[in-house]
Amino acid sequence: MGKIKRIGVMTSGGDSPGMNAAIRSVVRACAYYRAECIGIYRGYQGLIEGDFVSLTARSVNNIINKGGTILKSARSDEFRTKEGRKKAHENLVEHELHALVVIGGDGSFTGGVIFNKEFKFPIIGIPGTIDNDIFGTSHTLGYDTALNTAVEAIDKIRDTASSHNRLFFVEVMGRDAGFIALNAGVGAGAEEILIPEEDLGLKRMLESLKKSRRAGKSSSIVVVAEGDKSGKNVYELAQYVEENLPEYEVRVSVLGHMQRGGAPSCFDRVLASRLGVKAVELLLDNETNLMVGLKNNEVITTSLEEAIKGGHAINMELLRVSDIMTT
C-alpha cells in the first residue's frame, strides 16, 4: 500500500443518529493530517455512479447535531454483482481515492469485505446502526439516541395507559436484536419485555399480566422487539391478550422510524467523533479491513469479518434485572 492522500467517506444502509457527526469527524481528521476527503453520496450506489464531492473542514460546519446523513444512504443491488463492484473500483481509481471509510451496519461491512478482497482496496468501518447488533463494540452509532427516544415515547404512553387503565403493547425497532427493547423496557419500567433472544412464550406473558393485575396494577406496558419470536406480530399479541384477559383494554403503539430520527445524544456525538478520528489514523497507518468500536470506554479495532460474524450477545445480567423489576 502506498501513501494515503485521498480518503473517501460514505454512509450506507439504514440511517442512524450520529452518522453526520462521524462524517464531520472523518473530514476534520483528514484536514488535520493534511489528507483530502471525498464524500460519496448514496453509499455503494453513489460509488458505482461516481457521485463524489470534495469535503473540507468548513463543509461539515453545524452538522454534529443533525440526525440522518448529509451524504444520503441507499441500498444497491448493483453492488452485489461483480460488474457493479468493478465499476465502483474504476471510479475510485479515476478520482484517485486511496482508501475508504464506510459508516453503516453488517450489510455495509459485508460489501466492504468483498470489495477489499477483490481489489485490495483499503477500508475501515464505523458501526452506524440503532440496532446495536455489531460484534466488536459495546455501542453502535445511534443506539443511545434511539434508546432515549424509545424511553421518552414509552413514558408518554404510560401517562395515557394510567389515565384509562389500559394495557399497551409498544413495539420498538431492533430487527432480530432485542437491545433497544430490553434496555428501553427496563428504563421505562415495563411490566413485560419480549425480545428475540429469549422466547419467553405467551403463557408466561399472560401469567405475568395476571400477576400484575393481582398486585393492583390497573395499567401495564409490554415492550416488544419487532423481531420477537413469539410467532405473532404485535397486533396478534394484543388480540391474544384481549381474548384471554378480557378485563384488559388493550392498545398497540408501534414507534417505528421515529427511533431513527432526531438530534443525536451527547454520547453518540462523542462516540462518532472518537471513531472517525481513529478510522482516519488507521488508514494513514496503512491498516485495512478493520472496524473501529468501543469497549470499556476505549476505542478498539476488530476485523470486519469478525464484526459481521461474531454476533453481539444480549446482556444476561440486565435480563435478570428485568425479571426482578417486573415483580
C-alpha atoms as one frame of an Amber mdcrd trajectory, in Angstrom:
protein
   0.000   0.000   0.000   1.324   3.419  -0.921   0.907   6.660   0.979  -2.740
   7.505   1.679  -3.520  11.051   0.484  -7.210  10.984  -0.526  -9.816   9.252
   1.648 -13.435   8.647   0.696 -16.259   8.570   3.264 -19.758   7.194   2.789
 -22.852   6.182   4.760 -24.677   3.006   3.840 -27.757   1.025   4.873 -30.278
   2.410   7.351 -29.550   5.875   8.686 -28.827   6.406  12.374 -28.287   9.460
  14.609 -24.567  10.196  14.814 -23.745   9.476  11.172 -23.315  13.191  10.441
 -21.089  13.554  13.492 -18.956  10.680  12.153 -18.729  12.262   8.694 -17.637
  15.514  10.345 -15.008  13.692  12.368 -13.561  11.901   9.329 -13.428  15.123
   7.308 -11.770  17.144  10.070  -9.315  14.370  10.921  -8.316  14.315   7.255
  -7.846  18.097   7.327  -5.757  17.825  10.498  -3.466  15.208   8.934  -3.399
  17.047   5.583  -5.202  14.403   3.602  -8.038  15.193   1.182 -11.506  13.898
   1.976 -14.071  12.994  -0.666 -17.718  12.423   0.220 -19.606   9.708  -1.640
 -23.355  10.238  -1.954 -25.872   7.366  -1.551 -23.461   4.703  -0.336 -22.362
   1.944  -2.701 -24.769   3.127  -5.409 -23.058   6.512  -5.441 -19.730   4.698
  -5.578 -20.871   2.945  -8.764 -22.239   6.157 -10.298 -19.244   8.298  -9.318
 -21.384  10.661  -7.244 -18.485  12.281  -5.377 -17.963  15.654  -3.697 -14.865
  17.238  -2.163 -15.279  17.934   1.571 -13.307  20.400   3.664 -13.383  21.207
   7.374 -15.809  24.055   6.605 -18.084  21.746   4.560 -19.170  19.994   7.747
 -19.994  23.028   9.881 -23.098  22.667  12.052 -23.894  19.026  11.256 -22.772
  17.371  14.521 -26.234  17.981  15.987 -28.241  16.791  12.972 -29.844  13.369
  12.557 -29.794  11.408   9.312 -26.871  11.753   6.936 -25.890  14.647   4.648
 -24.328  12.095   2.277 -27.649  10.238   1.976 -27.920   6.477   2.066 -29.245
   3.857  -0.320 -29.208   0.125  -0.815 -27.507  -1.063  -4.003 -28.435  -4.310
  -5.748 -25.896  -3.473  -8.451 -23.032  -3.527  -5.937 -23.940  -7.152  -5.182
 -22.703  -8.033  -8.678 -19.058  -8.324  -9.690 -19.675  -5.930 -12.582 -21.087
  -3.308 -10.209 -18.131  -3.581  -7.850 -15.713  -3.336 -10.800 -17.409  -0.102
 -11.878 -17.128   1.227  -8.303 -13.418   0.427  -8.200 -12.825   2.114 -11.564
 -14.448   5.293 -10.200 -12.229   5.218  -7.124  -9.122   4.847  -9.282 -10.274
   7.554 -11.719 -10.821  10.009  -8.852  -7.510   8.979  -7.270  -9.005   7.844
  -3.972  -6.644   5.696  -1.926  -8.895   4.453   0.909 -12.495   4.366   2.116
 -14.346   4.847   5.413 -17.701   3.035   5.434 -20.239   4.103   8.070 -23.001
   1.512   8.364 -24.097  -1.875   9.667 -23.360  -5.527   8.937 -24.702  -5.397
   5.358 -22.471  -2.432   4.551 -19.484  -4.161   6.127 -20.164  -7.361   4.174
 -19.966  -5.349   0.951 -16.747  -3.755   2.179 -15.127  -7.116   2.946 -15.940
  -8.476  -0.520 -14.690  -5.267  -2.168 -11.459  -5.369  -0.171 -10.807  -9.000
  -1.130 -11.438  -8.407  -4.818  -9.478  -5.176  -5.273  -7.237  -4.937  -2.173
  -8.737  -1.509  -1.565  -8.153  -0.197   1.987 -11.388   0.034   4.002 -12.162
   0.921   7.626 -15.694   0.526   9.021 -17.516   2.683  11.570 -20.565   0.908
  13.074 -23.664   3.012  12.454 -26.963   1.307  13.297 -29.566   1.832  16.017
 -29.870  -1.960  16.464 -26.524  -2.296  18.308 -26.107  -5.746  16.736 -22.453
  -5.498  15.632 -19.731  -7.554  17.321 -16.638  -5.669  18.481 -18.270  -2.640
  20.069 -20.441  -2.082  23.126 -22.271   0.740  21.326 -23.026   1.437  17.674
 -23.721   4.973  16.455 -27.358   5.887  17.014 -28.157   3.206  19.574 -28.022
   5.523  22.585 -30.173   8.140  20.837 -32.732   5.541  19.732 -32.911   4.230
  23.304 -33.617   7.687  24.698 -36.253   8.298  22.025 -37.962   5.000  22.859
 -37.933   5.621  26.613 -39.341   9.122  26.185 -42.146   7.776  23.986 -42.959
   4.938  26.418 -43.077   7.423  29.319 -45.708   9.417  27.420 -47.694   6.299
  26.541 -47.701   5.294  30.213 -49.433   8.577  31.079 -52.313   7.591  28.804
 -52.278   3.966  29.978 -52.569   5.093  33.605 -55.344   7.586  32.832 -57.527
   4.976  31.129 -56.495   1.750  32.918 -55.190   0.307  29.673 -52.617  -2.286
  28.667 -50.288  -1.004  25.945 -48.142  -3.111  23.666 -45.275  -0.896  22.461
 -43.234  -2.225  19.542 -39.684  -0.891  19.216 -37.150  -1.387  16.421 -34.157
  -3.679  16.540 -34.754  -6.197  13.754 -33.502  -9.523  15.180 -31.818  -7.942
  18.211 -33.514  -7.080  21.485 -31.087  -4.443  22.775 -33.453  -1.492  22.369
 -36.426  -3.424  23.765 -34.568  -4.761  26.815 -32.864  -1.510  27.783 -35.836
   0.726  26.992 -38.145  -1.696  28.797 -36.040  -1.632  31.953 -35.513   2.126
  31.697 -39.216   2.820  31.265 -40.343   0.318  33.903 -42.238  -2.007  31.544
 -44.238  -4.840  33.097 -43.045  -7.307  30.451 -40.358  -7.285  27.747 -40.423
  -9.584  24.715 -37.144  -9.987  22.798 -35.925 -12.358  20.037 -33.054 -13.738
  22.132 -35.395 -15.087  24.819 -38.545 -16.845  23.632 -40.443 -16.447  26.876
 -43.703 -17.779  25.472 -47.251 -16.470  25.522 -48.267 -18.344  28.667 -45.564
 -16.656  30.705 -46.688 -13.269  29.405 -50.280 -13.983  30.453 -49.158 -15.137
  33.885 -47.065 -12.010  34.307 -50.003  -9.787  33.379 -52.341 -11.697  35.707
 -49.796 -11.299  38.488 -49.589  -7.544  37.824 -53.381  -7.366  37.958 -53.489
  -9.237  41.280 -50.825  -6.877  42.637 -53.179  -3.976  41.989 -51.772  -2.641
  38.736 -54.614  -1.206  36.679 -52.434  -0.406  33.652 -49.410  -2.090  32.111
 -46.773  -1.616  29.416 -45.404  -4.533  27.394 -42.368  -3.652  25.255 -41.986
  -5.867  22.182 -38.936  -6.054  19.896 -40.021  -6.119  16.246 -38.102  -9.389
  15.753 -39.691 -11.162  18.744 -40.081 -14.889  18.046 -43.387 -15.470  19.819
 -44.853 -16.379  16.433 -47.241 -13.435  16.431 -46.904  -9.804  15.424 -47.692
  -7.113  17.961 -51.328  -6.787  16.823 -51.883 -10.542  17.116 -50.301 -10.435
  20.568 -52.747  -7.724  21.595 -55.674  -9.756  20.274 -54.421 -12.865  22.093
 -54.354 -10.983  25.406 -57.804  -9.493  24.817 -59.203 -12.992  24.209 -57.555
 -14.486  27.294 -57.694 -11.490  29.651 -60.927  -9.677  28.726 -60.617  -7.447
  31.795 -57.808  -5.575  29.985 -58.488  -2.801  27.481 -55.601  -3.320  25.066
 -53.944  -0.812  22.734 -50.946  -1.046  20.385 -48.326   1.599  19.638 -45.620
   0.971  17.017 -42.816   3.516  17.449 -41.316   2.741  14.041 -38.887   5.037
  12.275 -39.199   7.882  14.762 -36.481   5.962  16.644 -34.035   6.557  13.798
 -34.505  10.304  13.592 -33.722  13.311  15.705 -30.620  15.001  17.034 -28.012
  12.522  18.298 -27.375  12.332  22.038 -24.153  13.714  23.511 -22.917  10.132
  23.881 -23.421   9.416  20.167 -21.772  12.699  19.147 -18.685  11.991  21.244
 -18.529   8.346  20.113 -18.788   9.381  16.455 -16.002  11.927  16.919 -13.695
   9.356  18.527 -14.381   6.616  15.964 -13.998   8.957  12.982 -10.578  10.145
  14.098  -9.404   6.592  14.752 -10.651   5.400  11.345  -8.578   8.037   9.543
  -5.500   7.366  11.670  -5.698   3.636  10.903  -5.848   4.266   7.157  -2.914
   6.677   7.340  -1.007   3.912   9.164  -1.799   1.591   6.214  -4.248  -0.537
   8.208  -7.265  -2.025   6.423 -10.279  -4.335   6.713 -10.935  -3.265  10.307
 -13.887  -1.825  12.219 -13.414   0.714  14.982 -15.527   0.261  18.097 -15.841
   0.928  21.811 -15.036  -1.426  24.684 -14.706  -0.360  28.325 -14.685   3.231
  27.064 -11.584   2.548  24.956 -11.534   2.721  21.154 -10.617  -0.708  19.799
 -10.411  -2.438  16.425 -11.973  -5.669  15.171 -11.598  -7.307  11.763 -14.600
  -6.578   9.557 -15.198 -10.314   9.082 -15.356 -10.857  12.836 -17.604  -7.817
  13.304 -20.086  -9.318  10.844 -19.985 -12.933  12.033 -19.218 -12.538  15.728
 -22.702 -11.657  16.945 -23.459  -9.400  19.900 -24.830 -11.260  22.904 -27.669
  -9.852  24.976 -26.740  -8.735  28.490 -27.883 -11.648  30.662 -27.386  -9.667
  33.857 -29.771  -6.982  32.574 -32.228  -9.713  31.594 -32.097 -10.974  35.190
 -32.644  -7.428  36.459 -35.669  -7.053  34.157 -37.214 -10.201  35.673 -36.750
  -8.820  39.178 -38.098  -5.381  38.218 -41.335  -6.849  36.834 -42.107  -8.481
  40.193
